[in-house]
Amino acid sequence: MEANAENKSTAMDWILFLVSTAVVILMLIFMNEWFWVALPFSLTYLVKALRAM
């Protein structure tokens, strides 16, 4: 049961990484001086999805 919960958490982390990366790209296109505001979310969820943290 615990392994199933870990896989679900990793899947959610990957989804959040993809969404936050899309936000970073959109901010680079439309508000390029503010893209760095969304950058920590993208990097944090990438590290969590890769289970490096």
C-alpha positions in Angstrom: 0.0 0.0 0.0 2.8 2.4 0.8 4.5 1.9 -2.6 1.2 2.8 -4.3 1.0 6.0 -2.4 4.6 6.9 -3.4 3.8 6.3 -7.1 0.7 8.5 -6.9 2.8 11.2 -5.2 5.5 11.0 -7.9 2.8 11.2 -10.6 1.4 14.3 -9.0 4.9 15.8 -8.8 5.4 15.2 -12.5 2.1 16.8 -13.3 2.9 19.8 -11.2 6.4 20.0 -12.8 4.8 20.1 -16.3 2.3 22.7 -15.4 4.8 25.0 -13.7 7.2 24.6 -16.6 4.4 25.6 -19.0 3.8 28.7 -16.8 7.5 29.5 -16.9 7.4 29.3 -20.7 4.3 31.4 -21.0 5.8 34.0 -18.7 9.0 34.0 -20.8 6.8 34.8 -23.9 4.5 37.4 -22.4 6.1 38.8 -19.3 9.8 37.9 -19.7 11.0 40.2 -16.9 8.9 38.2 -14.3 9.6 34.6 -15.4 11.9 34.0 -12.5 8.9 34.2 -10.1 7.6 30.8 -11.4 11.1 29.2 -11.8 11.4 27.9 -8.2 8.2 25.9 -8.5 9.3 24.2 -11.7 12.7 23.3 -10.3 11.3 22.1 -6.9 8.8 19.8 -8.5 11.4 18.4 -10.9 13.6 17.5 -7.9 10.7 15.9 -6.1 9.6 14.0 -9.2 13.1 12.6 -9.6 13.1 11.7 -5.9 16.3 13.6 -5.4 15.0 15.3 -2.3 
